[in-house]
């Protein structure tokens, strides 16, 4: 059922080298092809639109859900997934999409994911984007992520896209209730004429809620990146936005961090920096025997960690 290309895509987006342990739902070319549930995690196919409902029982600990999507044909795939993370649970959710497109037509995936992190629950969500192919057909990914974190809940997000995707627009909305916590770490590298837009909006609605959003990106060649990071404090809360970018060649980067305080107890901070690789860093590494290209790659890898 899985060929060599499929296995490579799954390894890239979900670190899957074999059938994963725990709950999983693998989607290929618009259809679910493999699924497993556990005593604590159920996966149900939606009846009104393409997608699944993932139900995680309250108190579930040390379990994971893998829901990767792979495309190996020139199609436009859309999926709607809903996650209900029960009270007091602690789970890992691994998503992501890999596209192998060697045709002259575009291939794309739009994933609309909605999460309900119940009181006292903790969720770590990992989403990776990957594309490959050597023809004129584009690889397009447009994920939408909507998260609501209830009292004392925790959501940790890791978003990664390193080369391979020609066009991406990521929309993320997070709502935080009393004492809820959010951390977002985004890594992005574009090259050639690729374009990427990230829009992240965080609403701190409950007292004691906290949020930290960190974005690190590298733009090479003629690629374009746009970041719109919005944080809104409606109560006594704390939030921090940090956006750092390295720009190279003829690339363009636009960073628009915005903070809005709607309560005197809201403590919000934003930082944004765009710059090139420091020449002294290159010189130091080249003195150790690296070529200029090797030194450059080493610096970029360290920056995106």
N, C-alpha and C positions, 0 to 999 in steps of 0.2 A: 504493500500500500504506500510506503514511503520510499522514493527513489533516492539516488545520491544527492540530487539538487535539493530535495526536500530536507534531507538530514542536515545539509550544510546550512540551510536557512534557519532551521530550528536551533542549531548550535549557535548561530550568530545572534538571534533575537531572544533566546530563552535559556542558553547554556545547556540545552538538552542534547546529550550524546546517545541516549537510549530512552526507552519508555520511562517517563518520570515516576517517582514514588508519590503516592497521595492522589489528590483529586486533579483531574486535567480534562481539558476539552481542546482538541486540535482542529483547526478549521483550515481547509485547503480549497482554493479556487471557488469560494462561495458556499461551501458545504462542510458540515461537521463530519470528520472521518474517524476520530478516536475520542473516547470519553471514559472516564472512570470517576466514581464517587466514593465517599467514605462514610463511616457511621456518623460523622459530624459535619460533613460538607456535601450538600446536594447540588446538582446541576440540572436545571430543567429548561427544555427548549421553549422559547416563547411561541405563542400561537398566533399573535397578531402582526408580528414583524420578525425579520431575521435577527437572531440573537439568543442569549441565554439568561436565565436568572440563577445566580449563585447564592445559595443560602448557607450561611455558616452559623451553627448552633451556638448559643451563649456558653461561655466558659471553655470553648475550644482552644487548645494550646499546642504550639509547636507543630502546626500542620501548614500545608502549602497548597496553592491552586495555580496551575499553569494553564494559560489560555492563549497560546500563540496563534497567529494567523499567517499563513504563507500563500503567496500567489506565484504561479509559474506559467501564467497565461495573460494575455492582454485583455483584462476585464476590469470593470469598475465594481468593487465589492463594498457593501455597506452592512454594518452589523451594530446592533443595540444590545449592550450587556448591562445588567443590573446586579449589584452586589449588596447583600445585607449581612453585615458583620455583627454578630450577636454580642450582647453585653458581656464584658469581661473576657472576651476572646483575644488571642494573639496569633495573627496569621501572616503569611507571606503570599502575595499575589504577584505572579510573573506574567506579564502580557508582552505585547510587541508584535511587529509585523515585518516580515521579510518578503521582498519582491524580486523575482528573477524574470527579467524582461529582455528578450533578445529579438523583439519584433519592431516594426516601424510604428506601432500604435502604442498609445499610453496604457499603463496599468496602474490602478490606484485602489486604495483602501481607506474608507472613512469609518473609524471606530468611535461610537458614542458610548462612553462608559459612565454609569452613575453609581456612586457609592454611598451607603449609609453606614457610618461607623458609629455603632451604638455606645451608650454610656460605659465608660471604663474599658472600652476595647482598644486594641492597638493593631494597626495595619501598616505593613511595609509593602509598597507597590513599586514594582520595577517595570519600566516600559522602554524597550529598545526598538529603534527603527534601522532597517538595513535594506540596501538595494544593490543589485548587480545586473550587468548586461552590457552588451557592446554595440547595440543598434541605436537608431534615432528615437525609439519609443521612450517616453518619460516614465519615471517611477514617482508616483504621487501619493503622499500620505497626509491626511487631514484628521487628526484625532481631536475629539472633544471629551473632556473629563470634568465631571461635576461631582463634588464631594461635600457631604455634610457630616461634620464631626460633632457628636453630642457631648454632654458633660463628662469631663475627665477622659475623653477619648484622645487618641494619638494617631496621626497620619504622617507617614514618612514616604516621600516620593523621590524616585530616581528616574530621570528622563535622559535618554542617551540617543544621539543620532550622529554617527561618524561617517561622513562621505556617503556616496551611493544613492542618495535620495535627491531627485532633481527639484521637487517642489514640496514644501511642507508648510502647513498652517496649523498650529497647535493652540487650541482654546482650552483654558483651565479655569474653573470657578470653584472656590473653596469657601464654605461657611463654617465658622467656628463658634461653638456655644461655650458655656461657662467652663473655665479651666481646660478647655481643649487646646491641643498643641499640634502645630504643623511645621514640618521641615520639607523643603523642596530643593533638590540639587539637580541642575540641568547641565548637560554637556552637549556641545554642538560643534561640528566641524563641517564647513561647506567649501567646495572648490569648483573649478570650471565656472559654468554659468548658473549654478544652483541658487535657489531662493528659499529662505526659511523665515517664517514669522511665528513668534511666540507671544501669546496674549495670556497673562496670568492675573487673575483678580482674586484677592483674598479679602473676605469680610469678617472682621472680628466682632462678633455680635454679643458674646457673653463675657462677663467680668472674669478677669484672670486668664483670658485666652492669650496665646502667644503664637507668633509665626515668624519663620525665617525662610527667605527665598534667596538662593544663590545660583547665579547663572554664569557659566564660563564658556566662552566660545572662541573659535578661530575661523576667520574668513580669509580664504585664499583665492587667487586668480581673479575672475570677474564675478564672483558670487556676491549675493546680497543677503543681509540679515536685518531683521527688525524685531526689537523687543519692546513690549508694552507691559510693564509690571506695575500693577495697581494694588494698593493696600489701603483699606478703609477701617478706621477704628471707631466703633459706635459706643464704646464704654471704656472702663479702665482696663487697658490691655497693653501689650508690647509687640512691636513688629519691626522687622529689619529686612531690607532689600539690598542685595549686593549683585551688581552686574559688571563682570570684567571680560573684555574682549581683546584679542590680538588680531590686528588687521594687517594683511600682506598684499603685495602686488597691486591690482586695480580693484580690489574688493570694496564694498560699502557696508558700513554698520551703523544702524540707528538704534539708540538706546533711550527709552522714555520711561524712567521710573517715576511713579506718582504716588504720593501719600496724602491721605485725607483724614484729618482728625475731626470727629463729630462729637467729641466729649473731652473735657479738660483732663481726664485721666488717661487719655490715649498717648502712648509714647512710641512714636514711629520714626524710623531712620531709613534713609536711602543713600546708596552710593553707586556711582557708575564711572567706569574708566575704560577708555579705548586707547590702545597704543600698539606700537610695533615691538618686535623682539629686541631687547637691549643688545647692542653690539658687544659689550664687555662679556656678556654671557656666552655669545658665540665664540669669542676669542679664547676664553678660558677652556671651553670644551675642545676647540681645535688644537690648542696647545697640548691637550692630552692624547692627540692622535686621531681625533675624529675629523672626517671631511666636513665641509660647511653644511651639506645636506644632512649628514648624520647628526651633527650638532643641533641643527634646526629641528629635526624630528624628535630628538631627545627632549628639548625644551618644550615642545608642544605636547608631548606625551605627559610630561610632568605637570604641565599647566592644566590639562584636562582630567587629571586623576581626581 
